[in-house]
Amino acid sequence: MAERSPGSADTRPPILVGGSARAGTHVVGRLISQHPDYYLIPTEARFHCADGGLADLVTGRTDFESFARLCLGPLWKRGLREHLGLQVLIERDRLEGALAELREGLEQDRFAAARRFAAAILDEKARAEGKRAWVEVSGRNIIKGPALRRIFTTARFVHMIRDGRAVTAAILQKRDTTDDRAEALGHWLSRVRGAHRAMRRLPPSAVIVVPLDDLVAERREETFERLVSFCGIGDAPAVRAYFDREISAERAHVGKWRERVHPADARWIERRYRRALRRLGREGITWLPRP
């Protein structure tokens, strides 16, 4: 994995899936993990792509002490029942040991030290499950992509996008997020702009943009083939079977965003979304799905 040479026969690249909330990142993570070589990291790891995380550490945006506090504090236990977070991936004493090694290694080679730290969490978890590689679905993977590409030098990035109206409606419906429609739409806008800046700094061969509606309905076969080819997993039988069985327009609520919010909120979202699309188009963001 991270410590093996890029050309070794038993290596597969890590796959980092990102995008806005409710854009299908978890759907695609589960799909890729049907391949026998890939393990789906069972919680959004976040330590690598959060603000103040590993990507920010290696690029000088944060310091080691702040990063360590983040890992041992907010990222250790997350979720409404505190059942998520790094606690799912690594024992506390092992994490503390990996942090100590990271501190020592930063002075010699920041990116190599970061690679070893990430391997202690992600690679080791995948190996323990008998897998050769992993797929991870933290939403900010794309925004932090340029720095992450320097840590995971063979990584491939899957940028999931979705109609911003559907994203906004889904966020409003989810109980642990927000009931403020401007904040919900703002989340989508922030992720779109951040991803656009990041993708301009990533090699085109390292990133693919996948509209969720295309994958589940509009251009289903074409988008599936494009995705599995990019990830290097081909049309593996288990992947194909999962796609045919589990991924559908009905499950993704395609075209039904208005049914998920109050009619007044739907009208507000519609107006603001169309204005936002015009602004984003003027900013050169042309890869968004059109209404």
Secondary structure, DSSP 8 states (H G I E B T S, - for coil): -TTS-TT-TT----EEEEESTTSSHHHHHHHHTTSTTEEE-SS---TTTSTTSHHHHHTTSS-HHHHHHHHHTTTTSBSTTS-BSGGGTS-HHHHHHHHHHHHHHHTT-HHHHHHHHHIIIIIHHHHHTT-SEEEE--GGGTTTHHHHHHHSTT-EEEEEE--HHHHHHHHHHSTTS-S-HHHHHHHHHHHHHHHHHHHTTS-GGGEEEEEHHIIIIITHHHHHHHHHHHHT-TT-HHHHHHHHHH--TTTTTTT-GGGGS-HHHHHHHHHHHHHHHHHHHHTT---S---
